[in-house]
Amino acid sequence: MNLHIFEGFGGTMMEVVSALIPLLVLFIICQFFLLKLPLNKVKNILVGFLLAFLGLSFFLQGVHIGFMPIGELMGEILGQRSLWLLIIIGFILGFFAIFAEPAVSVLLHQVDEASGGYIPQKVLLYTLSIGVGLAIALSMVRIILGISLWYFILPGYIIALVMVKYTSKTFTAIAFDSGGVATGPMTATFILAMFVGIASVTEGRDPLLDGFGMVALVALAPILSVLTLGVLYSRKEKAQDDKEANSTEINRDNCEERKSQKSNSSI
C-alpha cells in the first residue's frame, strides 16, 4: 500500500500559519508598547513560535494520514464484534488518551505550579483519566442502546452546577478548564473517528446522529470528576480544621486545669 504521507501538507501548514499569525502579531504589538523584553528573550519566543509551527504542522499531518483512518477502521472492525465489549475498550482508550493529550500536560504543570503542590499532578491526571474513560464508556452505551445525548448532557450539567456549591472556587475553575483541555487532538481525531466507524456498521445507527456527541460527553466528564475531587478535598480540609479546633480546645482546657491546680496549691 502506497502512502502519500505529505499529500496536502501545504494546506496543513497554511492552516497552522493562519492560527499562529494573530498570536505573533499580538506578541509584537505587546513587545513594542508593553513588554519591552530583552533581545535574547524575544529570540527564544520567536524560536518557540517556529517550533510550534513545525510541531503542529507535522502533528496535524499525522492526524490526517494516521489517527483518523486507523480510528475509523478500528471502529468498523470492533463494531462487528461484541458490542458490550466496546464499553471496556472505550474506558481503556479514554483512560489512556488523556496521557497523550498535550494540553493536559500544560494544565497539570500550571495547576501544580499555581497551587504550590497542593494539588498533585498525578492525582489530577488520574482524576481526568477516570472521568474521560467513563465518558467514552457511556458513549459506547449510547451507541449500543440508541439513547439520546440529552439524557446524559442535561442531567450532567445540572449535577455539575449543584456540585459547584460544595467545592472551592479553585476546583471549580480547574474543573471547567479541564473540560476544554480534555477534548484535545487525541480525542477529537482518533476516538471520534472510531465512533463514526462503530456507528456506521451498527445496525439501526446513523453515523451522523449516533457517531457524534462523544466529544460533548468528554467535555462534561472532567468537570464532574474534578468537582468530585474538590468535594473530597473540602471534606478533608474540614476534617483537618475540626481536628485542629479540637486540639486547640483540649490544650486550652489543659492550661485552665493547670492554672486551677496552681491556685489550689498556693492556697
Backbone bond lengths (Angstrom), bond angles and torsions (degrees), N, CA, C in turn:
res aa  C-N    CA-C-N  psi(-1)  N-CA   C-N-CA  omega(-1)  CA-C   N-CA-C  phi
1 M - - - 1.466 - - 1.530 109.08 -
2 N 1.335 116.02 124.95 1.452 121.50 -177.26 1.531 109.60 -91.34
3 L 1.324 116.20 117.62 1.467 121.31 -179.51 1.517 109.16 -103.46
4 H 1.321 116.50 119.92 1.455 121.31 174.74 1.528 106.78 -88.70
5 I 1.324 115.68 85.07 1.466 119.50 -169.91 1.523 113.47 -68.98
6 F 1.332 117.26 -21.73 1.463 119.62 -179.43 1.535 112.02 -106.41
7 E 1.302 116.61 15.67 1.463 119.84 177.75 1.539 109.06 -69.64
8 G 1.307 116.39 124.92 1.464 121.15 -179.07 1.515 113.58 79.13
9 F 1.352 117.54 11.43 1.463 120.61 -177.84 1.526 111.90 -66.92
10 G 1.357 115.96 -32.47 1.460 119.36 178.22 1.523 111.64 -62.78
11 G 1.318 116.39 -42.01 1.465 119.54 177.50 1.517 112.45 -64.98
12 T 1.341 115.61 -38.05 1.465 119.80 177.58 1.523 111.06 -63.16
13 M 1.343 116.10 -41.95 1.463 120.35 179.06 1.524 111.24 -63.82
14 M 1.310 117.44 -38.46 1.471 120.66 179.36 1.530 110.81 -67.26
15 E 1.335 117.20 -35.60 1.455 120.15 176.14 1.522 111.23 -63.34
16 V 1.340 116.50 -41.76 1.463 120.36 179.11 1.525 110.31 -67.39
17 V 1.336 116.80 -40.27 1.467 120.36 178.18 1.516 110.53 -60.63
18 S 1.328 117.04 -45.27 1.470 120.38 -179.35 1.527 111.90 -64.40
19 A 1.340 116.91 -25.65 1.469 120.17 178.21 1.524 111.76 -81.75
20 L 1.349 117.06 -33.22 1.465 120.50 -175.34 1.529 113.73 -88.83
21 I 1.338 117.85 -25.74 1.470 120.14 -176.62 1.533 112.46 -59.55
22 P 1.346 120.21 -44.68 1.473 118.23 178.14 1.529 112.95 -59.24
23 L 1.338 116.99 -37.80 1.462 119.97 177.51 1.531 110.96 -66.09
24 L 1.329 116.43 -40.59 1.459 120.59 179.74 1.525 111.02 -65.47
25 V 1.325 116.72 -43.39 1.465 120.64 178.54 1.527 110.55 -62.93
26 L 1.343 116.53 -42.77 1.467 120.19 178.83 1.523 110.93 -62.50
27 F 1.338 116.38 -40.74 1.465 119.31 178.16 1.526 111.32 -63.45
28 I 1.335 117.24 -42.98 1.466 120.36 -179.38 1.529 110.70 -62.47
29 I 1.328 117.30 -43.08 1.466 120.74 178.69 1.526 110.81 -62.00
30 C 1.343 115.91 -45.57 1.473 119.76 179.45 1.523 111.35 -65.83
31 Q 1.337 116.97 -33.43 1.459 120.48 179.67 1.527 111.17 -64.80
32 F 1.326 116.70 -41.87 1.461 120.12 -177.24 1.531 112.63 -75.07
33 F 1.341 117.20 -35.01 1.458 119.12 -171.72 1.531 114.23 -107.10
34 L 1.352 118.88 -22.70 1.461 120.33 -174.51 1.525 113.16 -125.60
35 L 1.330 116.86 -56.36 1.460 120.65 -170.03 1.524 112.97 -72.84
36 K 1.354 115.41 -55.35 1.466 121.74 -178.09 1.538 111.19 52.65
37 L 1.339 114.26 52.84 1.458 120.39 -179.23 1.525 110.65 -73.99
38 P 1.343 116.61 157.30 1.472 119.82 175.23 1.522 111.10 -62.14
39 L 1.332 115.26 159.37 1.464 120.59 -175.87 1.526 111.89 -61.96
40 N 1.326 118.55 -35.77 1.472 121.47 179.83 1.521 111.51 -62.96
41 K 1.334 115.66 -42.37 1.474 118.79 179.26 1.521 111.18 -67.40
42 V 1.326 116.66 -37.15 1.468 120.15 177.83 1.519 110.26 -63.21
43 K 1.333 117.38 -41.68 1.458 120.94 177.58 1.524 111.37 -62.01
44 N 1.341 116.12 -43.27 1.470 119.30 178.97 1.522 111.60 -61.75
45 I 1.334 116.36 -40.77 1.468 120.03 179.98 1.528 110.91 -66.58
46 L 1.325 117.00 -40.29 1.462 120.03 178.50 1.522 111.08 -65.80
47 V 1.342 116.25 -39.68 1.471 119.49 174.61 1.525 109.96 -61.55
48 G 1.333 117.24 -38.99 1.466 120.93 176.78 1.516 111.69 -61.68
49 F 1.335 117.42 -40.53 1.469 120.70 175.71 1.523 110.99 -61.24
50 L 1.336 116.21 -42.38 1.465 119.94 179.68 1.526 111.31 -63.68
51 L 1.330 116.70 -44.46 1.464 120.36 179.33 1.528 110.94 -65.26
52 A 1.342 116.37 -39.46 1.469 119.77 177.50 1.520 110.70 -63.08
53 F 1.337 116.00 -39.91 1.468 120.23 178.07 1.526 111.35 -61.56
54 L 1.333 115.50 -48.33 1.465 119.33 -179.70 1.524 111.38 -65.86
55 G 1.339 116.30 -43.84 1.462 119.77 -178.78 1.506 112.68 -62.80
56 L 1.346 116.92 -45.95 1.469 120.56 179.92 1.525 111.16 -65.93
57 S 1.324 116.71 -38.43 1.470 119.62 -179.52 1.520 111.34 -62.93
58 F 1.330 116.25 -49.56 1.467 119.73 -179.90 1.529 111.31 -67.28
59 F 1.346 115.89 -37.73 1.465 118.51 179.97 1.531 111.15 -64.00
60 L 1.329 116.94 -48.33 1.466 119.80 -178.97 1.525 111.59 -65.88
61 Q 1.326 116.61 -33.79 1.461 118.54 175.06 1.525 110.22 -64.73
62 G 1.339 116.02 -40.05 1.461 119.67 176.11 1.517 112.11 -64.03
63 V 1.319 116.35 -35.45 1.463 120.28 176.54 1.515 110.76 -62.03
64 H 1.340 116.29 -45.25 1.467 120.69 -176.57 1.521 112.29 -66.89
65 I 1.333 116.90 -38.01 1.469 118.65 -174.99 1.523 112.55 -98.22
66 G 1.335 118.26 -12.42 1.461 120.28 -174.81 1.515 114.32 -123.30
67 F 1.335 117.16 -65.92 1.455 120.59 -172.41 1.525 112.32 -59.95
68 M 1.317 116.57 -51.76 1.470 119.42 -174.48 1.534 112.69 -65.96
69 P 1.331 119.87 -47.29 1.475 118.60 178.88 1.526 113.17 -63.03
70 I 1.362 116.90 -43.64 1.464 118.54 -177.53 1.520 110.43 -70.82
71 G 1.340 117.08 -32.78 1.463 119.83 177.83 1.518 111.79 -64.83
72 E 1.324 116.14 -44.51 1.464 119.67 178.80 1.523 111.35 -67.05
73 L 1.319 117.09 -39.62 1.464 120.90 178.40 1.527 110.79 -64.01
74 M 1.346 117.25 -43.46 1.468 120.43 177.34 1.521 110.84 -61.83
75 G 1.337 116.13 -40.02 1.461 119.26 179.29 1.516 112.23 -62.68
76 E 1.328 116.99 -41.29 1.466 120.53 179.33 1.525 111.29 -65.51
77 I 1.338 116.63 -39.57 1.473 119.99 -179.80 1.521 111.01 -70.58
78 L 1.337 116.71 -46.26 1.465 120.14 -178.97 1.521 111.57 -67.44
79 G 1.326 116.75 -33.04 1.456 119.88 -179.32 1.510 113.59 -66.63
80 Q 1.322 117.28 -20.03 1.461 121.41 178.72 1.523 112.49 -87.70
81 R 1.322 116.63 -4.88 1.459 120.55 179.85 1.528 109.57 -105.32
82 S 1.326 117.61 -159.27 1.455 121.59 -178.00 1.523 110.35 -61.71
83 L 1.329 115.84 117.11 1.457 119.61 -177.06 1.524 112.10 -67.44
84 W 1.322 117.37 -34.40 1.464 119.57 -178.16 1.524 111.68 -71.68
85 L 1.329 116.10 -21.65 1.464 118.84 174.51 1.528 110.50 -68.34
86 L 1.323 116.23 -22.85 1.462 120.84 179.38 1.525 112.13 -62.96
87 I 1.336 117.39 -27.21 1.469 119.88 -179.56 1.524 109.95 -64.65
88 I 1.333 116.23 -45.44 1.468 120.52 178.75 1.523 110.37 -66.08
89 I 1.338 116.28 -44.33 1.460 120.14 179.26 1.526 110.29 -62.54
90 G 1.330 116.58 -40.27 1.461 120.84 179.26 1.518 112.15 -61.63
91 F 1.327 116.47 -42.43 1.469 119.49 178.88 1.530 110.84 -63.33
92 I 1.327 116.60 -43.42 1.465 120.07 -178.89 1.532 110.72 -63.99
93 L 1.340 116.48 -44.52 1.463 119.81 179.44 1.520 111.44 -63.93
94 G 1.327 116.28 -42.62 1.466 119.58 179.60 1.515 112.10 -66.08
95 F 1.333 115.79 -37.21 1.466 120.15 -178.91 1.531 110.66 -63.43
96 F 1.323 116.32 -45.91 1.463 119.61 -174.60 1.531 112.85 -87.60
97 A 1.330 117.97 -16.20 1.466 119.41 178.32 1.523 110.95 -64.21
98 I 1.334 116.69 -32.92 1.464 120.66 -179.93 1.525 111.21 -64.02
99 F 1.324 116.83 -34.08 1.466 119.93 179.28 1.524 111.36 -62.75
100 A 1.335 117.39 -26.67 1.471 121.14 -176.56 1.522 112.81 -95.94
101 E 1.336 117.85 -3.35 1.459 120.27 -179.20 1.528 110.32 -76.32
102 P 1.335 118.59 119.74 1.471 120.04 179.44 1.527 112.87 -61.82
103 A 1.341 116.93 -40.00 1.466 120.06 -176.92 1.527 111.68 -66.30
104 V 1.329 117.02 -28.78 1.463 120.02 178.66 1.525 110.17 -66.23
105 S 1.318 116.94 -40.02 1.468 120.32 178.23 1.524 110.99 -61.06
106 V 1.335 116.09 -40.84 1.467 120.22 178.02 1.519 110.40 -64.07
107 L 1.336 116.71 -43.71 1.465 120.49 -179.94 1.519 111.07 -62.09
108 L 1.327 117.13 -45.27 1.470 120.81 -179.17 1.523 110.95 -60.89
109 H 1.326 115.99 -42.41 1.465 119.94 -179.73 1.529 110.71 -65.09
110 Q 1.322 116.61 -43.36 1.468 120.36 -178.13 1.525 111.19 -66.80
111 V 1.320 117.29 -41.01 1.468 120.68 179.75 1.525 110.51 -65.65
112 D 1.335 116.23 -43.73 1.462 120.11 179.31 1.531 111.22 -63.18
113 E 1.322 116.27 -40.25 1.472 120.11 -179.89 1.523 111.38 -70.44
114 A 1.347 116.82 -42.93 1.462 119.95 -177.44 1.522 112.40 -70.72
115 S 1.337 116.75 -33.54 1.462 120.12 -177.92 1.517 112.87 -90.14
116 G 1.345 117.07 -2.41 1.454 119.97 -178.98 1.518 113.67 64.39
117 G 1.335 116.45 31.22 1.461 120.63 -179.83 1.510 114.49 85.02
118 Y 1.349 117.32 2.63 1.467 119.88 179.86 1.533 110.80 -63.89
119 I 1.341 116.03 -37.21 1.469 121.21 175.93 1.524 107.24 -108.51
120 P 1.324 119.10 99.83 1.475 121.57 -176.70 1.525 112.07 -61.42
121 Q 1.315 115.40 146.70 1.463 120.08 -178.96 1.531 112.05 -62.25
122 K 1.343 116.48 -41.99 1.468 119.47 -177.40 1.527 111.56 -65.16
123 V 1.336 116.40 -39.20 1.468 119.63 179.43 1.520 110.29 -62.57
124 L 1.332 116.65 -46.46 1.461 120.30 -179.96 1.522 111.17 -67.08
125 L 1.335 117.01 -37.53 1.461 120.37 179.88 1.524 111.28 -63.68
126 Y 1.332 117.16 -47.24 1.465 119.71 179.90 1.531 111.41 -68.40
127 T 1.319 116.86 -31.12 1.466 119.78 176.04 1.522 110.49 -63.47
128 L 1.332 116.56 -46.83 1.464 120.56 177.82 1.524 111.30 -64.78
129 S 1.332 117.08 -40.28 1.464 120.79 -178.14 1.520 111.61 -63.55
130 I 1.322 116.53 -44.39 1.464 120.11 179.35 1.524 110.23 -64.77
131 G 1.333 116.42 -42.06 1.463 119.81 179.78 1.514 112.18 -61.75
132 V 1.328 116.80 -46.66 1.464 119.99 -179.42 1.524 110.96 -68.83
133 G 1.338 117.19 -36.93 1.460 119.93 176.66 1.525 111.79 -60.00
134 L 1.324 116.53 -43.81 1.465 120.29 177.46 1.524 111.40 -65.79
135 A 1.338 116.85 -35.75 1.465 120.03 179.27 1.524 110.84 -65.01
136 I 1.337 117.08 -42.97 1.468 119.93 178.33 1.525 110.24 -65.40
137 A 1.336 116.88 -39.81 1.471 120.06 178.48 1.527 110.62 -62.80
138 L 1.335 117.15 -42.57 1.467 120.52 177.57 1.524 111.10 -64.99
139 S 1.323 116.71 -35.06 1.462 119.52 177.06 1.523 111.07 -64.75
140 M 1.334 116.32 -35.81 1.468 120.34 175.15 1.530 110.49 -64.09
141 V 1.318 115.74 -42.63 1.472 119.95 177.33 1.524 110.24 -60.70
142 R 1.328 115.95 -39.79 1.470 120.41 -179.56 1.524 111.56 -62.78
143 I 1.345 116.44 -39.27 1.463 119.43 178.41 1.527 110.78 -69.89
144 I 1.334 116.55 -42.63 1.466 120.02 -176.75 1.527 111.31 -64.38
145 L 1.329 115.91 -44.91 1.469 120.33 -175.33 1.523 113.17 -94.08
146 G 1.319 117.80 -10.72 1.458 120.62 -179.84 1.512 113.34 70.30
147 I 1.333 118.02 35.12 1.464 122.40 -178.91 1.517 109.32 -80.63
148 S 1.326 115.93 141.87 1.456 120.90 179.40 1.524 110.61 -66.90
149 L 1.326 115.49 147.27 1.466 121.08 -179.43 1.518 112.16 -63.82
150 W 1.337 116.45 -29.09 1.465 120.23 -177.32 1.522 112.42 -62.68
151 Y 1.323 117.79 -29.25 1.468 120.80 -179.40 1.531 112.13 -69.49
152 F 1.325 116.58 -14.39 1.462 120.38 176.03 1.529 111.67 -102.96
153 I 1.322 116.26 -43.73 1.462 120.64 -172.47 1.529 111.92 -70.76
154 L 1.327 116.90 -50.41 1.468 119.99 -175.11 1.525 112.75 -62.85
155 P 1.350 119.92 -51.46 1.472 118.76 176.85 1.526 112.34 -62.71
156 G 1.338 116.55 -33.98 1.463 119.90 -178.12 1.517 111.94 -62.60
157 Y 1.321 117.46 -46.24 1.465 119.93 -179.56 1.521 111.84 -72.64
158 I 1.321 117.03 -30.15 1.473 119.00 174.81 1.530 109.88 -64.47
159 I 1.340 116.03 -44.50 1.468 120.03 177.68 1.527 110.43 -62.24
160 A 1.350 116.41 -40.01 1.470 120.05 179.82 1.530 111.04 -62.43
161 L 1.323 117.24 -42.32 1.467 120.59 179.90 1.523 111.43 -66.53
162 V 1.328 116.58 -33.69 1.468 119.49 176.96 1.525 110.12 -69.99
163 M 1.335 116.30 -40.97 1.469 120.14 -177.82 1.526 112.03 -67.13
164 V 1.334 116.99 -25.01 1.461 120.30 179.15 1.529 111.24 -57.38
165 K 1.334 116.92 -33.20 1.468 121.00 -178.28 1.532 112.08 -69.37
166 Y 1.322 116.76 -20.72 1.468 120.25 -174.54 1.530 112.95 -108.56
167 T 1.313 117.06 12.67 1.459 119.88 177.81 1.518 109.47 -133.02
168 S 1.308 116.64 167.41 1.459 121.16 -176.09 1.525 110.63 -77.97
169 K 1.340 115.22 163.95 1.466 120.18 179.23 1.526 110.82 -65.14
170 T 1.325 116.89 -30.92 1.469 120.51 179.53 1.522 110.98 -62.07
171 F 1.326 116.24 -49.82 1.469 119.57 -178.88 1.526 110.82 -69.50
172 T 1.315 117.88 -31.03 1.461 119.91 177.14 1.519 110.86 -63.35
173 A 1.334 116.46 -45.14 1.461 120.19 179.14 1.525 111.35 -64.64
174 I 1.338 116.49 -43.75 1.465 120.01 179.65 1.526 110.44 -64.21
175 A 1.327 116.87 -39.13 1.465 120.47 -177.22 1.521 111.75 -61.71
176 F 1.327 117.21 -47.38 1.463 119.00 -176.31 1.528 111.73 -73.92
177 D 1.327 117.87 -27.13 1.462 119.42 171.39 1.523 111.07 -70.39
178 S 1.329 116.69 -35.59 1.464 120.84 -179.98 1.522 111.86 -62.29
179 G 1.319 116.11 -32.93 1.458 119.04 179.57 1.518 112.35 -61.51
180 G 1.344 116.32 -40.49 1.458 119.25 178.10 1.511 112.81 -75.26
181 V 1.325 116.25 -35.53 1.461 120.64 -178.17 1.519 111.10 -67.34
182 A 1.328 117.18 -38.18 1.472 120.93 -175.92 1.521 112.48 -66.96
183 T 1.327 117.29 -26.36 1.469 120.50 -179.74 1.517 109.41 -88.87
184 G 1.318 116.30 58.13 1.453 121.84 -178.29 1.510 112.32 -90.67
185 P 1.326 116.98 -165.30 1.474 121.16 -175.14 1.519 114.26 -62.71
186 M 1.337 118.37 -32.82 1.462 119.59 179.52 1.523 110.98 -64.93
187 T 1.331 115.66 -45.13 1.468 120.19 -178.31 1.516 111.29 -72.45
188 A 1.331 115.98 -42.30 1.461 119.89 -174.04 1.521 113.31 -79.67
189 T 1.300 118.27 -5.33 1.466 120.19 178.92 1.525 110.92 -115.76
190 F 1.309 116.26 -67.59 1.464 120.39 -173.35 1.531 111.97 -66.41
191 I 1.349 116.61 -55.10 1.466 119.58 -174.00 1.530 111.00 -71.84
192 L 1.330 117.73 -38.28 1.460 119.45 178.00 1.526 110.99 -63.13
193 A 1.331 117.06 -42.45 1.467 120.30 177.05 1.527 110.60 -62.40
194 M 1.329 117.12 -36.83 1.456 120.61 179.05 1.527 110.80 -65.21
195 F 1.324 117.01 -39.32 1.470 120.12 179.22 1.521 111.45 -66.39
196 V 1.320 116.68 -39.20 1.465 119.40 176.87 1.529 109.76 -62.43
197 G 1.332 116.65 -40.37 1.464 120.35 177.62 1.515 112.41 -64.35
198 I 1.342 117.40 -41.59 1.469 120.71 178.89 1.524 110.62 -63.63
199 A 1.342 116.51 -44.88 1.465 120.18 -178.73 1.519 111.77 -65.80
200 S 1.345 116.83 -29.36 1.464 119.68 -177.79 1.526 112.84 -72.49
201 V 1.336 117.65 -23.76 1.469 119.99 -178.99 1.528 112.18 -108.60
202 T 1.335 117.72 -0.57 1.462 120.68 178.51 1.521 109.38 -89.87
203 E 1.315 115.43 129.10 1.460 120.28 -176.36 1.524 110.69 -63.93
204 G 1.322 115.31 131.63 1.466 120.96 177.18 1.516 114.30 82.60
205 R 1.334 118.50 7.72 1.457 121.16 -178.58 1.526 109.47 -115.67
206 D 1.320 114.36 142.47 1.463 121.33 179.15 1.524 108.47 -104.89
207 P 1.338 118.30 125.85 1.475 119.51 -179.69 1.522 113.40 -56.53
208 L 1.347 117.28 -34.36 1.459 120.28 -179.59 1.522 112.12 -73.21
209 L 1.313 116.80 -37.52 1.468 120.47 -177.19 1.516 112.19 -86.77
210 D 1.316 117.59 -41.00 1.465 121.43 -173.90 1.528 113.53 -101.91
211 G 1.327 117.12 -23.12 1.459 119.31 -178.94 1.517 113.53 -75.01
212 F 1.336 116.16 -26.13 1.460 120.34 179.91 1.531 109.88 -102.40
213 G 1.309 115.85 166.87 1.463 121.01 -176.74 1.510 112.58 106.39
214 M 1.340 116.23 -15.36 1.455 120.28 179.65 1.517 111.71 -64.44
215 V 1.342 117.13 -36.91 1.456 120.92 -178.95 1.530 110.85 -63.72
216 A 1.328 116.10 -34.55 1.468 119.61 177.93 1.525 111.11 -63.86
217 L 1.320 117.19 -39.58 1.464 120.35 177.18 1.520 111.39 -69.12
218 V 1.329 116.34 -37.36 1.464 119.76 178.04 1.525 110.50 -66.01
219 A 1.320 117.77 -34.86 1.461 120.77 177.55 1.524 111.58 -69.32
220 L 1.326 116.90 -29.63 1.463 121.06 -179.00 1.519 112.29 -81.11
221 A 1.327 117.36 -37.39 1.467 121.24 -173.16 1.521 113.86 -59.44
222 P 1.355 120.23 -46.76 1.470 118.28 178.75 1.520 113.60 -62.46
223 I 1.329 116.76 -31.00 1.463 119.79 177.68 1.520 109.76 -61.49
224 L 1.322 116.74 -48.22 1.463 120.60 -178.99 1.522 111.54 -67.62
225 S 1.334 117.03 -40.19 1.474 119.59 -177.39 1.525 110.90 -68.84
226 V 1.340 118.67 -41.80 1.466 120.87 179.83 1.523 110.47 -70.56
227 L 1.328 117.99 -36.99 1.465 119.90 175.29 1.524 110.84 -63.40
228 T 1.324 116.45 -37.97 1.469 119.69 175.78 1.522 110.58 -62.65
229 L 1.333 116.24 -41.97 1.463 119.99 175.52 1.522 110.84 -61.27
230 G 1.334 116.87 -39.15 1.459 120.23 177.83 1.512 112.51 -63.90
231 V 1.331 117.29 -39.16 1.465 120.58 177.04 1.523 110.37 -62.98
232 L 1.333 116.91 -42.40 1.467 120.63 178.83 1.524 110.81 -63.68
233 Y 1.336 116.78 -41.30 1.463 120.40 177.40 1.528 110.69 -64.15
234 S 1.336 116.72 -38.72 1.470 120.37 179.70 1.524 110.72 -64.08
235 R 1.322 116.14 -40.96 1.473 119.52 177.48 1.522 110.61 -66.21
236 K 1.318 116.38 -38.99 1.464 119.80 178.80 1.520 110.60 -64.02
237 E 1.334 116.74 -43.06 1.461 120.69 178.72 1.523 110.85 -64.82
238 K 1.323 116.13 -40.73 1.468 119.94 179.89 1.527 110.50 -64.54
239 A 1.344 116.66 -42.89 1.471 120.05 178.47 1.527 110.71 -63.39
240 Q 1.336 116.50 -38.43 1.459 119.97 179.28 1.529 110.86 -68.14
241 D 1.340 116.30 -40.42 1.466 119.91 177.93 1.522 110.99 -64.23
242 D 1.336 116.53 -40.79 1.472 119.74 178.23 1.527 110.64 -63.83
243 K 1.336 115.21 -39.40 1.468 119.44 179.21 1.522 110.71 -64.74
244 E 1.333 116.57 -42.44 1.464 119.92 178.56 1.520 111.11 -66.30
245 A 1.348 116.06 -38.37 1.463 119.67 178.86 1.528 110.73 -64.79
246 N 1.332 116.41 -41.63 1.467 119.97 178.26 1.525 110.98 -65.47
247 S 1.346 115.51 -39.61 1.458 119.12 179.02 1.527 110.95 -64.56
248 T 1.336 116.21 -40.18 1.463 120.40 178.22 1.520 111.31 -64.76
249 E 1.341 115.47 -41.43 1.466 119.67 179.84 1.527 111.01 -65.51
250 I 1.339 116.43 -39.06 1.466 119.63 179.03 1.522 110.52 -65.54
251 N 1.339 116.33 -42.84 1.471 119.92 178.85 1.518 110.94 -62.94
252 R 1.314 116.86 -38.02 1.458 120.10 178.82 1.517 110.78 -66.77
253 D 1.323 116.20 -41.69 1.468 119.25 178.36 1.530 110.70 -63.64
254 N 1.344 116.19 -39.02 1.459 119.60 178.88 1.527 111.41 -64.54
255 C 1.326 115.68 -39.76 1.465 119.48 178.62 1.521 110.92 -64.19
256 E 1.329 115.73 -42.69 1.467 119.10 179.31 1.524 111.11 -65.03
257 E 1.342 115.46 -37.07 1.463 119.05 179.43 1.530 110.64 -66.55
258 R 1.332 116.40 -40.52 1.461 119.82 178.61 1.527 111.06 -64.96
259 K 1.330 115.94 -40.07 1.462 119.13 178.19 1.519 111.48 -62.41
260 S 1.348 114.71 -41.52 1.480 117.59 179.87 1.511 110.96 -67.21
261 Q 1.343 115.95 -35.68 1.477 118.79 178.25 1.529 110.62 -66.84
262 K 1.312 117.67 -39.63 1.445 121.01 178.36 1.521 111.91 -64.15
263 S 1.341 114.54 -42.40 1.473 119.15 178.73 1.527 111.47 -64.29
264 N 1.319 115.83 -38.88 1.462 119.50 179.72 1.540 110.97 -68.50
265 S 1.343 117.35 -37.92 1.449 120.82 179.60 1.521 111.23 -69.38
266 S 1.320 117.23 -35.67 1.467 119.53 177.68 1.518 111.59 -67.06
267 I 1.310 116.17 -32.71 1.462 119.44 178.37 1.525 110.14 -71.34
